[in-house]
Amino acid sequence: MDLVVNYKKAASKEEGWDLAKAQITPEYVAKFNVKAEINYDRASGKIIATGKGFTLSLEFSDNDCKVGVELSLMLRPFKGKILEAVQNKLEKTV
């Protein structure tokens, strides 16, 4: 994982997942100029967005959310910017 965001608002894994699901939408991912298909799996506590040349994964545990970003060679220069934006969004949300 590339980043860990501790919960500030959520009290549990499920609550964190619910709060993040409301914010991590195809429209939010499109902000990075990519189209994404998002798989929401509440039972496992994961949200995975995939698109051409990238995968964004969020794994929720009892106290935090682990974020992973896999990018194609062409998109790698933007990894820091993407992680920063996701971190800021999650810190405000969960």
N, C-alpha and C positions, 0 to 999 in steps of 0.2 A: 504494500500500500504506500501511496505517496504522501498521505496527509491524514491526521487524526484530529477531529473536531469534537471537543467535549460538549456535552449538553449544558445549556444555560436555562432553558425553559422546560424541556421535556423531563419527565420523571421516570420514564421507562423506555425500553426498546420500541414498544408498539407506538407510544405517543410520539417519539422521535421520528419513526417511520411515517406516521400519519401527517405530521407537520411538514416533513420534507416532500412527501408525495404531492401535497398541495402546491409546492413551489417548483419542483423539478418537473417541468412539463415540456412537451415538444416545442412550445413557443420560447421557453427559457433557453433550451439548447440551441434553437435557431438563432439566438442572439450571437452565437459564435460562428455564424455563416455555414452551418452544417445542418442537414436534415437527419433526424434521429428517430429510431424506433425505441420506445421505452418499455421495458418489462418490469412491472411492479409485482413483487412476490412478498406479500406481507408475512406469510408463514415462516419464511427463512430470514426475513428482515433485510431484503436486498432490493435495490433499485438499480437496474442496469440499462444504460442508454447506449445504443450502437448505431453507427452510421458509417459512411464511406471514410475509411481511414482512421476511425477512432472508436474507443470504448470507454465509457465513464461508468465506474461501479461505485455504489455506496452500500456499505455493509453496516448495519446497525446492531450495536450490542447494548448492554444495560446502561452504560455510562457515556458512550461516545459513538461517533460515526467514522468509519474508516473509508477514505476516498482513494480510488485508484484511477489513473488515466493512462490509457495506452493509445499512442498516436502513430500515424504513418510517418515516414521520413519527412514528407513535405510539411506536416503539421507540427512536428516536434519543436520548432522554434517558439511556438505559442503555448507550450505546456505550462510555463510559469504563470502566464496571464490567465489561462483557463483555471488552474488550481487556485489562484488568488481569488478569482471571481466566485468559484464554487465555495471556497472557504468563507468568504464574506457573506454569501447568501445563507449558508448553513449556520454560521454564528448568529445571524440575526433571527433565524427561523427556529432552530432547535436549542 
